[in-house]
Amino acid sequence: MTNESLTAGEAASQTIEHDNAPSGVSFGMVVVYARDLQRSIDFYRLVGLDVPDPHPERPVAAWKEGGTIRLIITTDPVAQRFDANWIRPERGGYQQVVEFFVESDAAVDAAWQRLTAAGYKGTSSPGYLMKPYATMVEDPDGNVILITHERAEDRG
């Protein structure tokens, strides 16, 4: 079965392993283009990330974990500087989900409470969405954030 023949639900519930991955390839970053940079920074800080303030002359905030994985939060004009044809897509669903792991089911519940109490839209309340205990909340620009507690018995 190829990735193209899977429905979204099937893809989310199956792990597809590839033995032919090129050596030296590693994940680099996810870029979030924010309408309101400070509001997005505040959201990701509520998630629990230590996102630094951007330099006053550069509208980019970069969060690193372990020196390799990055979340970049920046603005539409930065996207247009790299791609003159870039335009913000119309809202009507989401095309990506960014997942963060937490240490317990209670931490998932606390994140849900903290984020929805601050006015962010909850997409799925805490529960066993597939296998692990998780919740989904939208950031200020409608990107979906999945907050998960994955126990050892949930893997595999």
C-alpha positions as CSV (number, residue, x, y, z in Angstrom):
1,M,0.0,0.0,0.0
2,T,1.4,3.4,-0.9
3,N,1.0,6.7,1.0
4,E,-1.2,8.0,-1.8
5,S,-3.8,5.3,-1.4
6,L,-4.4,5.9,2.3
7,T,-7.2,7.9,3.6
8,A,-6.3,10.6,6.2
9,G,-7.6,8.3,9.0
10,E,-5.7,5.3,7.7
11,A,-2.5,7.3,7.4
12,A,-2.9,8.6,10.9
13,S,-3.4,5.1,12.3
14,Q,-0.6,3.3,10.5
15,T,3.2,3.6,10.6
16,I,4.9,3.3,7.3
17,E,8.6,2.5,7.6
18,H,11.1,3.1,4.8
19,D,14.4,1.3,4.8
20,N,15.8,3.3,2.0
21,A,16.0,6.7,3.7
22,P,19.0,8.7,2.5
23,S,21.8,9.0,5.1
24,G,22.5,12.3,6.6
25,V,18.9,13.6,6.3
26,S,17.3,15.0,9.5
27,F,14.2,17.1,10.2
28,G,15.0,20.8,10.3
29,M,12.1,23.1,11.1
30,V,8.4,24.0,10.8
31,V,7.6,27.6,9.8
32,V,4.4,29.3,11.1
33,Y,3.5,32.4,9.2
34,A,1.6,34.5,11.7
35,R,-0.8,37.4,11.1
36,D,0.1,38.7,14.5
37,L,3.7,37.7,15.5
38,Q,3.4,38.6,19.2
39,R,0.0,36.8,19.6
40,S,1.5,33.7,18.1
41,I,4.6,33.9,20.3
42,D,2.2,34.2,23.3
43,F,0.3,31.1,22.2
44,Y,3.3,28.9,21.8
45,R,4.6,30.1,25.2
46,L,1.2,29.0,26.6
47,V,1.8,25.6,25.0
48,G,5.0,25.5,27.1
49,L,7.7,26.4,24.6
50,D,10.4,28.9,25.7
51,V,10.0,31.0,22.5
52,P,12.4,34.0,22.6
53,D,11.3,37.5,21.7
54,P,12.3,38.4,18.1
55,H,15.0,41.0,17.4
56,P,13.3,44.4,17.1
57,E,14.4,44.8,13.4
58,R,13.7,41.2,12.4
59,P,10.2,39.7,12.7
60,V,11.3,36.1,13.4
61,A,11.1,34.1,16.6
62,A,13.0,30.7,16.6
63,W,12.6,27.9,19.1
64,K,15.0,25.0,19.2
65,E,14.9,21.7,21.0
66,G,18.1,19.8,21.4
67,G,19.8,22.1,18.9
68,T,18.1,20.4,15.9
69,I,14.3,20.8,15.8
70,R,13.1,24.3,15.2
71,L,9.8,26.1,15.2
72,I,10.1,29.4,13.3
73,I,7.4,32.0,13.8
74,T,7.4,34.9,11.4
75,T,5.2,37.1,9.3
76,D,3.7,37.1,5.8
77,P,6.1,39.7,4.4
78,V,9.0,37.3,5.3
79,A,7.3,34.5,3.3
80,Q,6.9,36.9,0.4
81,R,10.5,37.9,0.5
82,F,11.5,34.3,-0.2
83,D,8.6,33.6,-2.6
84,A,7.1,36.7,-4.4
85,N,4.1,34.6,-5.4
86,W,3.3,33.4,-1.8
87,I,-0.2,34.2,-0.6
88,R,-2.0,33.2,2.6
89,P,-4.3,30.3,1.8
90,E,-8.0,30.7,2.4
91,R,-9.3,29.3,5.7
92,G,-11.5,26.2,5.4
93,G,-9.5,23.5,7.0
94,Y,-6.0,22.8,7.9
95,Q,-3.2,21.2,6.0
96,Q,-0.8,20.4,8.8
97,V,-0.7,19.3,12.4
98,V,2.3,20.1,14.7
99,E,2.6,17.7,17.6
100,F,4.2,18.3,21.0
101,F,4.8,15.6,23.6
102,V,4.1,16.1,27.3
103,E,4.9,13.9,30.3
104,S,1.4,12.8,31.5
105,D,-2.3,12.7,30.7
106,A,-2.7,15.5,33.4
107,A,-0.3,17.7,31.4
108,V,-2.5,17.2,28.3
109,D,-5.5,18.2,30.3
110,A,-3.6,21.2,31.8
111,A,-2.6,22.4,28.3
112,W,-6.2,22.2,27.1
113,Q,-7.4,24.2,30.1
114,R,-4.7,26.8,29.8
115,L,-5.1,27.3,26.0
116,T,-8.9,27.2,25.8
117,A,-9.3,29.5,28.9
118,A,-7.0,32.0,27.0
119,G,-9.6,31.9,24.2
120,Y,-7.9,29.6,21.7
121,K,-10.2,27.2,19.8
122,G,-10.2,23.6,21.0
123,T,-10.6,21.2,18.1
124,S,-10.7,17.9,20.1
125,S,-11.0,17.8,23.8
126,P,-8.5,15.6,25.7
127,G,-9.0,11.9,25.3
128,Y,-7.7,8.8,23.5
129,L,-8.0,10.2,19.9
130,M,-6.3,7.3,18.2
131,K,-4.2,5.5,20.8
132,P,-2.3,8.0,22.9
133,Y,-4.0,10.5,25.2
134,A,-4.1,13.8,23.3
135,T,-5.9,17.1,22.6
136,M,-6.0,19.4,19.6
137,V,-6.1,23.2,19.8
138,E,-5.7,25.8,17.0
139,D,-3.1,28.5,17.2
140,P,-4.0,32.1,16.3
141,D,-3.7,31.5,12.6
142,G,-5.7,28.2,12.5
143,N,-2.8,25.8,12.6
144,V,-3.7,22.7,14.6
145,I,-1.5,21.8,17.5
146,L,-1.6,18.3,18.8
147,I,-0.5,17.8,22.4
148,T,0.1,14.2,23.3
149,H,1.1,12.0,26.2
150,E,2.4,8.8,24.5
151,R,3.0,6.0,27.0
152,A,5.3,3.1,26.1
153,E,2.3,0.8,25.7
154,D,0.7,3.2,23.2
155,R,3.7,2.9,20.8
156,G,3.9,0.3,18.1
